[in-house]
Amino acid sequence: MAVYHDKNSDFELNTNGLGIPKEGFGFSNNPRILFGAPKFKKAKFKLKASENKKMLIKLKHF
């Protein structure tokens, strides 16, 4: 799961001229983020059809 804080409410993840996000973003399981999105296997999680799940996703800011 990928999330971001749309600080200016424009429905986009804003980036600077180098493509680096200007708004906070994060992924399920809070994988280490260096350059680009993490591999799918680092952020995946299991969820049964009848299950509710709460997650704490830490937002990364550059």
MIDOSE-1310 file (N, C-alpha, C; in nm, 2 decimals, decimal comma, always signed):
residues 62
mavy	+0,08/-0,11/+0,00/+0,00/+0,00/+0,00/+0,09/+0,12/+0,00; +0,06/+0,22/-0,09/+0,13/+0,34/-0,09/+0,04/+0,46/-0,05; +0,09/+0,55/+0,03/+0,01/+0,66/+0,07/+0,10/+0,79/+0,06; +0,03/+0,90/+0,05/+0,10/+1,03/+0,06/+0,01/+1,14/+0,12
hdkn	+0,08/+1,24/+0,18/+0,01/+1,35/+0,24/-0,01/+1,46/+0,13; -0,13/+1,48/+0,08/-0,15/+1,58/-0,02/-0,17/+1,71/+0,04; -0,05/+1,77/+0,08/-0,05/+1,89/+0,16/-0,12/+2,01/+0,10; -0,12/+2,02/-0,03/-0,19/+2,14/-0,10/-0,32/+2,10/-0,16
sdfe	-0,37/+1,98/-0,14/-0,50/+1,93/-0,19/-0,51/+1,94/-0,34; -0,41/+1,91/-0,42/-0,42/+1,91/-0,56/-0,43/+1,77/-0,62; -0,44/+1,67/-0,54/-0,46/+1,53/-0,58/-0,34/+1,47/-0,65; -0,22/+1,53/-0,62/-0,10/+1,48/-0,69/+0,01/+1,48/-0,58
lntn	+0,11/+1,38/-0,60/+0,23/+1,39/-0,52/+0,32/+1,48/-0,59; +0,34/+1,60/-0,53/+0,42/+1,70/-0,60/+0,57/+1,67/-0,58; +0,65/+1,70/-0,68/+0,79/+1,67/-0,68/+0,87/+1,80/-0,72; +1,00/+1,80/-0,69/+1,08/+1,91/-0,73/+1,13/+1,88/-0,87
glgi	+1,22/+1,97/-0,92/+1,27/+1,95/-1,06/+1,35/+1,82/-1,08; +1,40/+1,76/-0,98/+1,47/+1,63/-0,99/+1,38/+1,51/-0,97; +1,25/+1,53/-0,95/+1,16/+1,42/-0,92/+1,15/+1,38/-0,78; +1,21/+1,45/-0,69/+1,21/+1,41/-0,55/+1,08/+1,47/-0,49
pkeg	+1,00/+1,38/-0,41/+0,88/+1,43/-0,36/+0,89/+1,55/-0,26; +0,80/+1,64/-0,28/+0,80/+1,76/-0,19/+0,70/+1,74/-0,08; +0,62/+1,63/-0,08/+0,52/+1,59/+0,02/+0,55/+1,46/+0,08; +0,51/+1,44/+0,20/+0,53/+1,31/+0,27/+0,47/+1,19/+0,20
fgfs	+0,54/+1,08/+0,20/+0,48/+0,96/+0,14/+0,54/+0,84/+0,22; +0,47/+0,72/+0,20/+0,51/+0,60/+0,27/+0,45/+0,48/+0,21; +0,49/+0,36/+0,26/+0,45/+0,23/+0,21/+0,42/+0,14/+0,32; +0,33/+0,04/+0,30/+0,30/-0,06/+0,41/+0,43/-0,13/+0,45
nnpr	+0,44/-0,17/+0,57/+0,55/-0,23/+0,63/+0,67/-0,14/+0,65; +0,66/-0,01/+0,62/+0,76/+0,09/+0,64/+0,90/+0,05/+0,59; +0,91/+0,00/+0,46/+1,04/-0,04/+0,42/+1,14/+0,08/+0,40; +1,26/+0,05/+0,40/+1,36/+0,16/+0,39/+1,35/+0,21/+0,24
ilfg	+1,35/+0,34/+0,23/+1,33/+0,41/+0,10/+1,46/+0,49/+0,08; +1,53/+0,46/-0,03/+1,65/+0,53/-0,07/+1,62/+0,61/-0,20; +1,62/+0,53/-0,31/+1,59/+0,58/-0,45/+1,48/+0,51/-0,51; +1,36/+0,57/-0,52/+1,25/+0,51/-0,58/+1,17/+0,43/-0,48
apkf	+1,06/+0,37/-0,54/+0,97/+0,29/-0,45/+1,03/+0,16/-0,42; +0,99/+0,10/-0,30/+1,05/-0,03/-0,26/+1,00/-0,14/-0,35; +1,07/-0,25/-0,35/+1,02/-0,37/-0,42/+0,89/-0,41/-0,36; +0,80/-0,47/-0,44/+0,67/-0,51/-0,40/+0,68/-0,60/-0,28
kkak	+0,77/-0,70/-0,28/+0,78/-0,80/-0,17/+0,81/-0,73/-0,03; +0,87/-0,61/-0,03/+0,90/-0,54/+0,09/+0,77/-0,47/+0,15; +0,67/-0,44/+0,07/+0,55/-0,37/+0,11/+0,43/-0,46/+0,12; +0,44/-0,58/+0,06/+0,32/-0,66/+0,06/+0,28/-0,71/+0,20
fklk	+0,15/-0,74/+0,21/+0,09/-0,80/+0,33/-0,03/-0,88/+0,30; -0,06/-0,97/+0,39/-0,18/-1,06/+0,36/-0,30/-1,00/+0,43; -0,42/-1,02/+0,37/-0,54/-0,97/+0,42/-0,65/-1,06/+0,38; -0,72/-1,12/+0,48/-0,83/-1,21/+0,44/-0,95/-1,13/+0,41
asen	-1,04/-1,19/+0,33/-1,16/-1,12/+0,29/-1,24/-1,06/+0,40; -1,25/-1,13/+0,51/-1,33/-1,08/+0,63/-1,25/-1,01/+0,73; -1,13/-0,98/+0,70/-1,04/-0,92/+0,80/-1,03/-0,76/+0,79; -1,02/-0,70/+0,90/-0,99/-0,56/+0,90/-0,85/-0,55/+0,96
kkml	-0,77/-0,46/+0,90/-0,63/-0,44/+0,95/-0,60/-0,30/+0,96; -0,53/-0,27/+1,08/-0,48/-0,13/+1,10/-0,33/-0,13/+1,08; -0,28/-0,03/+1,01/-0,14/-0,02/+0,99/-0,09/+0,12/+1,03; +0,03/+0,13/+1,08/+0,09/+0,26/+1,10/+0,20/+0,28/+0,99
iklk	+0,18/+0,37/+0,91/+0,27/+0,40/+0,80/+0,34/+0,53/+0,82; +0,47/+0,52/+0,84/+0,55/+0,64/+0,86/+0,58/+0,71/+0,73; +0,55/+0,84/+0,73/+0,57/+0,92/+0,61/+0,72/+0,97/+0,60; +0,77/+0,96/+0,48/+0,91/+1,00/+0,46/+0,90/+1,14/+0,40
hf	+0,99/+1,23/+0,45/+1,00/+1,37/+0,39/+1,14/+1,39/+0,35; +1,16/+1,45/+0,24/+1,30/+1,49/+0,19/+1,32/+1,64/+0,21
